[in-house]
Amino acid sequence: MKKELSEMSLKELWEFFLITLKEHNPKYKEWYEIEERQLFSCIKNQDIKRINHIGSSAVEGLIAKPTVDILLEVDNNILEL
């Protein structure tokens, strides 16, 4: 019988959703810059208010999940049709 996520214990959830931590990878910055360029190519520059590499992968020397987190702030008017 399969359990719903809401029925699982914390221990079961941790086994199901493993979190991998790795030493800092110098390529994180490069990966961010690639994604940043992609975002600028998809969204008009004037609509982007701010874009930043955030989270543990943005901090050199910090152990982190091997994921580049990006915070993108856009102008409110971007959603108007």
Protein Blocks (a to p, Z undefined) as FASTA:
>chain_A
ZZdfklpcfklmmmmmccddddddfklmmmmmmmmmmmmmmpcfklpmbdcdedjklpgh
iacddbdcddddddfklmpZZ
